[in-house]
Amino acid sequence: MVDCIRMVRFTQHLFEGVDLSSKAARILQAVLRARSARLSDIAREMPGNTDAGYKQIQRFMQRVDLKSVLMRFFQADAKFVIGDPTEIERRQAWKTQYVGKLKDGKTKGFWMLVLATPFRGRAIPFHFITYSSRTIREEATSRNLNHCRALDGIKALLGDRPLVLDREFSYLELLLNLAAEGCTLPSA
């Protein structure tokens, strides 16, 4: 486990202000202990009362634009960017608004499209979007439009770097949109 001092040093690079960086360090350590991104799981791993931990996390998230902090992980010298859609199961999420059905049409969950850059043999995430069958239906959108929305958010960062995608992205409409936006696509 990462010790508290090292975690605070790390969060000081990401968050401005000692108050934010120390809170971020406590929350990140709870994330590592919980091995989960669910707020309730993280709150259980926070020091003290679970309800107080939950409120502390919520207040922190209201004060910080977490997506812009995550964008700081972008590796400017990366040769390419990786796109990976991942299904995330949420079997017990009966009332969660953003949860729909996964590909099998039965399992509750949502998709997360993660964009990452390679760094020392690892893929370091720097941007993501989430969507589900439910959000697609309610927002009158599509999986393709969600993919384009994610890529639109980073096209300036991409520059002339190739965007490496797996088979999930092998549909003509997305490839045409990428070409129209000037994104470099690696040839097979």
N, C-alpha and C positions, 0 to 999 in steps of 0.2 A: 504494500500500500504506500502511496506517495505521502511523505510526511507533510505536516501542516505548513512548515516554513517554505518548503519547495513549492507547494501548491499556491501559497500567497505570492511568491515571486512570479510564478507563471501567470496568475490572474492579474497581476499589476501590469503586465504587458498587454492584456486584453481589455481591461476595464480602467477607466480613469477615475481617480479618487480612491483613497485608502479605504473608505467605508465600503464602496462597491466591491473592491478587490477582495477584502476580507470576507464579505458575505458570499461572493462568488466562490471563494476557496472552500467555505463550509458546505455550500450547496454541491459543488463538484465532488468533494470527498463523500458526501452522502450518496451521490449518483454512483460513484465507484463501489461503495459498500452495498447499495441496493441492486447493482447490476441491472438497472431498469431506468427508463426515461419517464415512467409514470409518476406523476406528482405525488400521489398517495404513497407509493413505495419509497420515494426519496424522502418525504416528510417523516416517515417512520425511522429513517436512518439519521435524521437531524438530531443534534443534542437537545435534550429536554422533551417537552410535551409535543406529541405529534401534531395537534391542532395548531400550536404556535409555529412549528416548523413549516406547516402548509401555508400559513399566512405569510411567513417570512419569504417563502419561495414566490408566492403570488405578488407581494409588494416589490420584490426584486425584479420580477418579470415585467411589471408595469413601468419601472424606472429605466429599464435597459432595452435597447433595440437589439435583441439577440441575433437576428439575421445579419445585421451589420457587423456585430462582433465575430460571428462565424466567418464572414467574408474576409476577415484578417488572416485566416488560414490559407488563403489563396497563395500559391507559390508562383510568383511572377516569372521565375526562370523555368517553369515546367514546360516540357516539350509538347504535351498534349493534356486534354481534360477528359475525364472518364464520366460517363453517364450511366447510372444503374438504377432501374426501377425495382423496388422491393415490396413484396406483399407483407403486411404486418397484421397478424391475427389479433383480434380483440373479441374472443369468444363470449366473454361475460359482459360486454358493453351494450346492454339492452337500450339504454337511454342516451347514449353518447351521440350527439348530433352529427358528427362527421363520419361515423362508422356506417359502412354499407356492406355489400357482399363481395367476396373475393372471386377470382376466376371460376371456381367450382360452382358458384351460384348458391352455396349453402353457408360457408364459413363467414362469420362476421369479421370485418377488418377494413383496412384501407391500404392505399399504395403510397409509398414515399419515393419520389424521384430524387436521388442524391447525385450531386455533381462534385467531383473530387479531383485533386491533382496528385500525381505520384510524388512521394518523398521518401527516400531511403528504403525502398521496397514496400512501402505502405501507401494506401490511398487515403489522403487526408481530405475529409469533406469540408466544403466551404460554402455550399448553397444547397437548398432543397425546397421542394414543394410537396404538399400532401393533397391527395384527392381520393375519392371513393365513388362507388356506383351511386351512392346517395347524394353526394355533393354535385356530381355530374348531372344527375336528374333534376335536383332542386335549382341549380344555377343555369340550367339549359346550356350546358357546355359539353365537352367531349374529352376523352383521354388525349387525343391529338392536340387540342387547344391547351390543355394543361402542360403537355410537354413543351409546346411552343412558348407558353408563359414562363416556364423555368429557364429556357434558353434565352428568351428576350431579356431576362434579368441579368444575364452575364455576357451577352454578345460583345460588349465593349472590352471586357476582360479577355475574352477568347482571342481577339485579334486574329492572327493567322495560324494559331495553334489548331491542330486537328482535334475534333471531338470524337472520342472513341465510344461507341454505343454497342450494346449487344443485340441479339435477335429481336428482342422486344420492340426495337425501333425500326425494324425493316419494313416500313410502309412508305409508299411513294409520296403521300401528302407531306409527311414530315421532312423527307429528303428534299422535296421541292421548296418547302419553306426555308430550310437551312441554306439551300443554295441561293435563294432570293435575298436572304439576310447577309450573304457573303461569308458564311461559316465554312471553314475548310473541312472537307470530309476525306478521311484516308481512303485510298483505293484498296480493294481486296486483292 
